[in-house]
Amino acid sequence: MSLYKVPFDFTHEEKVFGGYLSLRQMLYMIASVISVGILFIHIPIMAKTIIFLSIVAMFMTFAFLKIGNIYADKYFFNILKYICRKKIFIFER
């Protein structure tokens, strides 16, 4: 039986919704719409507005911004993984 190497590329996302949005982008857009629920919390209106706009801006950035060849959400999670991982410190004299 012959074995053939098949090249694959996972950097491309298939546009599922209308040919314009991928599943990941649509989930971030739905999450930003759900964040409207913050407006029903009993805190001052200015705080509600600031929190709501910052969450919507973060989700839209995660959905559409690309840094190099990496989307912003994957870039952000890579930074978090780097910060939270166990580090080895070598002290020399």
TORVEXPA-426384 format. One line per field, with one value per atom (N, C-alpha, C): residue number from 1; atom name; y negated, z negated, x. Coordinates in pm, 1 decimal. Each point is the difference from the previous one (the first is absolute). Layout:
N
nr <- [NUM	...] .
atom <- [CA	...] .
yy <- [Y	...] .
zz <- [Z	...] .
xx <- [X	...] .
***
This chain:
93
nr <- [1	1	1	2	2	2	3	3	3	4	4	4	5	5	5	6	6	6	7	7	7	8	8	8	9	9	9	10	10	10	11	11	11	12	12	12	13	13	13	14	14	14	15	15	15	16	16	16	17	17	17	18	18	18	19	19	19	20	20	20	21	21	21	22	22	22	23	23	23	24	24	24	25	25	25	26	26	26	27	27	27	28	28	28	29	29	29	30	30	30	31	31	31	32	32	32	33	33	33	34	34	34	35	35	35	36	36	36	37	37	37	38	38	38	39	39	39	40	40	40	41	41	41	42	42	42	43	43	43	44	44	44	45	45	45	46	46	46	47	47	47	48	48	48	49	49	49	50	50	50	51	51	51	52	52	52	53	53	53	54	54	54	55	55	55	56	56	56	57	57	57	58	58	58	59	59	59	60	60	60	61	61	61	62	62	62	63	63	63	64	64	64	65	65	65	66	66	66	67	67	67	68	68	68	69	69	69	70	70	70	71	71	71	72	72	72	73	73	73	74	74	74	75	75	75	76	76	76	77	77	77	78	78	78	79	79	79	80	80	80	81	81	81	82	82	82	83	83	83	84	84	84	85	85	85	86	86	86	87	87	87	88	88	88	89	89	89	90	90	90	91	91	91	92	92	92	93	93	93] .
atom <- [N	CA	C	N	CA	C	N	CA	C	N	CA	C	N	CA	C	N	CA	C	N	CA	C	N	CA	C	N	CA	C	N	CA	C	N	CA	C	N	CA	C	N	CA	C	N	CA	C	N	CA	C	N	CA	C	N	CA	C	N	CA	C	N	CA	C	N	CA	C	N	CA	C	N	CA	C	N	CA	C	N	CA	C	N	CA	C	N	CA	C	N	CA	C	N	CA	C	N	CA	C	N	CA	C	N	CA	C	N	CA	C	N	CA	C	N	CA	C	N	CA	C	N	CA	C	N	CA	C	N	CA	C	N	CA	C	N	CA	C	N	CA	C	N	CA	C	N	CA	C	N	CA	C	N	CA	C	N	CA	C	N	CA	C	N	CA	C	N	CA	C	N	CA	C	N	CA	C	N	CA	C	N	CA	C	N	CA	C	N	CA	C	N	CA	C	N	CA	C	N	CA	C	N	CA	C	N	CA	C	N	CA	C	N	CA	C	N	CA	C	N	CA	C	N	CA	C	N	CA	C	N	CA	C	N	CA	C	N	CA	C	N	CA	C	N	CA	C	N	CA	C	N	CA	C	N	CA	C	N	CA	C	N	CA	C	N	CA	C	N	CA	C	N	CA	C	N	CA	C	N	CA	C	N	CA	C	N	CA	C	N	CA	C	N	CA	C	N	CA	C	N	CA	C	N	CA	C	N	CA	C	N	CA	C	N	CA	C	N	CA	C	N	CA	C] .
yy <- [116.7	-116.7	-124.5	-93.0	-122.2	-106.9	-73.6	-112.0	-128.7	-96.5	-129.5	-109.7	-91.3	-114.6	-99.2	-42.6	-96.0	-132.5	-104.2	-130.0	-57.1	-65.3	-62.7	-136.1	-89.3	-137.2	-40.0	-22.9	-37.0	-149.9	-79.7	-144.8	-60.8	73.1	-49.9	40.1	-95.6	30.7	2.8	96.8	9.5	-98.1	-82.3	-99.6	68.0	20.3	77.6	-88.2	-115.6	-85.7	-102.1	26.6	-92.8	-13.3	83.9	-9.5	-110.8	-66.9	-111.9	24.1	76.9	20.0	147.2	25.3	136.8	27.2	124.7	37.8	-73.1	-12.0	-70.4	-145.7	-66.9	-139.8	-15.6	91.8	-8.5	21.0	89.4	21.2	-124.1	-68.5	-124.5	-108.1	-6.5	-99.3	30.2	127.1	37.9	-33.1	24.5	-31.5	-150.2	-80.6	-144.9	-47.6	64.4	-35.8	43.6	114.1	48.1	-91.4	-70.3	-88.5	-118.3	-14.7	-103.3	23.7	123.4	32.0	-79.7	-53.5	-83.8	-125.9	-44.2	-122.7	15.1	123.8	21.7	13.5	-12.9	4.2	-137.5	-2.5	-125.9	-65.7	-64.0	-82.4	-129.7	-100.5	-127.3	16.8	-81.9	12.3	-19.7	-85.7	-22.7	125.8	68.5	124.0	108.0	7.7	95.9	-24.0	-126.3	-34.8	35.1	-32.1	28.0	150.9	75.5	146.0	61.6	-42.0	54.4	-28.7	-124.7	-34.8	68.4	17.3	68.1	148.5	64.1	140.9	16.7	-86.7	8.4	-25.3	-98.2	-29.7	118.2	63.5	114.9	115.6	32.1	110.6	-28.7	-122.2	-32.9	2.8	-40.7	9.5	145.8	84.9	142.0	62.2	-47.3	59.9	-39.7	-125.1	-48.1	-43.4	-29.3	-51.0	114.1	-16.8	96.7	-68.4	64.3	-50.1	95.0	-44.2	89.8	100.4	127.9	105.2	60.6	-59.9	55.5	-94.9	55.8	-82.9	-46.8	-113.0	-65.0	88.4	80.1	84.7	107.0	61.9	100.7	-65.0	-119.9	-75.2	-31.5	-45.0	-32.2	124.0	112.9	122.0	52.7	-18.3	37.8	-85.0	-128.8	-88.1	44.8	31.1	47.7	130.3	91.8	126.1	-24.6	-95.8	-31.6	-58.5	-88.3	-62.9	100.9	91.2	92.9	128.3	27.1	127.2	-2.6	118.1	12.6	-34.8	-87.0	-47.3	54.9	22.0	47.0	-117.5	-37.5	-110.2	57.9	-40.2	47.4	-118.9	12.0	-106.9	41.4	-81.2	28.4	-118.8	29.2	-106.4	-9.1] .
zz <- [0.0	0.0	0.0	87.0	11.8	-95.4	-56.1	-86.4	69.0	2.0	62.0	-103.6	-2.2	-89.1	63.0	-78.4	47.8	-70.2	75.9	-64.5	-49.4	-113.2	-52.6	-56.0	3.7	-45.1	-84.5	-130.0	-88.6	-24.7	74.1	-19.7	72.2	87.8	75.9	-70.4	-11.8	-59.7	108.5	-9.9	97.8	-37.8	94.6	-23.1	11.8	-112.4	-5.9	13.2	-62.4	-6.5	112.4	104.8	111.5	83.3	-22.5	73.7	-50.0	-109.3	-52.1	-140.7	-81.6	-139.4	-29.0	-73.5	-43.3	-129.5	-43.5	-121.9	-120.4	-5.6	-110.3	-5.4	115.3	4.2	-40.7	43.2	-34.7	-149.9	-60.8	-144.5	-78.1	44.0	-66.6	18.6	115.7	21.6	-87.1	-15.3	-86.3	-145.5	-41.9	-137.0	-25.2	99.3	-19.2	-9.1	72.1	-9.5	-135.3	-50.5	-130.5	-112.3	22.0	-104.0	-27.6	75.4	-27.9	-137.1	-48.4	-131.8	-111.6	22.4	-99.2	-27.6	97.0	-16.5	-100.3	-39.7	-95.4	-144.4	-21.5	-134.9	-63.7	-129.5	-69.8	-43.9	93.9	-25.5	78.2	-26.0	71.7	152.6	73.0	145.9	67.1	-55.8	59.9	-10.1	-113.8	-16.9	94.5	14.6	93.0	142.1	40.2	135.4	24.7	-94.5	15.3	6.7	-88.3	-0.8	128.8	42.0	121.1	123.3	16.0	118.2	0.9	-118.7	-2.6	35.1	-45.8	33.4	148.4	55.3	143.4	83.1	-38.3	73.6	-6.9	-117.1	-14.1	88.7	-0.9	81.1	149.6	41.7	141.9	44.3	-90.7	29.8	14.4	-91.3	7.1	127.9	46.2	117.1	129.7	14.8	130.8	14.8	-107.5	11.8	17.4	96.8	22.5	-27.3	-80.0	-28.2	68.5	110.3	82.5	65.9	-25.9	51.8	-108.2	-120.4	-113.5	-38.1	-23.4	-46.1	-142.3	-36.3	-128.1	-119.3	9.6	-113.0	-27.5	103.7	-19.0	-50.5	47.8	-45.7	-149.1	-40.8	-140.2	-88.3	43.7	-79.1	-6.9	105.8	-5.5	-101.2	-8.3	-99.1	-141.0	-20.7	-131.9	-38.5	94.9	-28.7	-36.2	66.8	-30.2	-140.9	-36.8	-131.6	-110.8	22.7	-105.0	-8.5	95.7	-5.0	-107.2	-39.0	-100.4	63.5	-66.3	53.6	-83.7	64.8	-67.1	-6.0	-120.7	-17.5	-39.9	72.0	-26.3	-51.0	-124.7	-60.3	0.8	63.7	6.9	-54.7	-52.4	-46.1	88.4] .
xx <- [83.7	-83.7	89.2	-29.3	79.2	-51.4	94.1	-34.3	41.7	-90.2	28.0	-17.8	94.9	-12.8	-96.6	-97.6	-98.6	25.3	30.1	20.8	-133.0	4.3	-121.0	36.6	-97.3	20.8	-120.0	23.5	-109.1	-6.7	74.5	-6.0	-119.1	-63.0	-114.1	-128.9	-94.0	-129.3	-105.4	-89.1	-106.8	-110.5	-41.4	-104.4	-135.9	-65.5	-123.0	-123.8	-0.6	-117.6	2.8	-75.2	-12.6	126.0	98.0	124.7	91.0	-38.7	78.6	53.6	-71.9	38.2	26.4	107.0	27.4	-76.7	1.5	-70.2	58.6	132.2	65.9	-43.6	-3.3	-40.8	-145.9	-84.9	-141.7	-20.7	75.2	-12.7	41.3	104.5	39.6	-105.3	-63.5	-105.3	-121.7	-35.5	-112.0	32.4	122.8	40.6	-5.6	34.4	-6.9	-144.6	-91.3	-141.6	-56.8	42.9	-46.0	48.7	109.8	51.9	-92.9	-108.4	-100.1	-62.2	5.1	-52.8	64.0	118.8	66.6	-82.1	-75.9	-77.3	-113.7	-32.6	-108.0	48.7	130.1	56.1	-19.7	-25.0	-26.0	130.6	65.2	118.7	-18.4	80.1	-16.7	10.9	-73.9	-8.4	135.8	83.3	132.1	86.5	-7.0	75.8	-52.6	-132.4	-60.0	49.7	0.4	41.7	146.1	84.5	143.3	25.0	-63.9	18.6	-53.4	-118.9	-61.2	85.7	43.6	79.0	135.9	59.6	130.1	-14.8	-107.3	-21.4	-28.4	-85.5	-30.7	125.8	80.0	123.3	96.8	10.7	89.6	-45.3	-129.6	-49.9	13.5	-26.1	12.7	147.1	88.7	142.5	41.1	-46.9	31.2	-55.0	-114.6	-63.1	69.4	42.0	39.8	146.2	71.9	136.4	98.9	88.8	106.8	133.6	84.3	133.9	96.1	56.4	80.4	-91.9	22.4	-87.1	-88.0	1.6	-73.0	-112.5	-119.8	-110.7	26.9	-60.2	27.8	-36.4	-104.9	-37.4	105.8	51.2	104.5	128.7	28.9	116.2	-13.0	-119.3	-26.9	12.9	-55.4	8.5	143.6	77.9	141.5	75.0	-31.9	62.9	-38.5	-128.8	-43.7	68.9	13.1	68.7	145.8	64.4	138.9	12.8	-92.1	5.6	-27.1	-94.2	-43.3	82.1	84.3	72.2	108.6	41.5	103.9	134.0	71.8	127.7	115.1	111.5	121.0	96.6	37.4	93.1	135.8	103.3	135.4	79.6	45.3	79.0	146.1	83.3	141.8	77.4	119.1	87.5	120.7] .
***
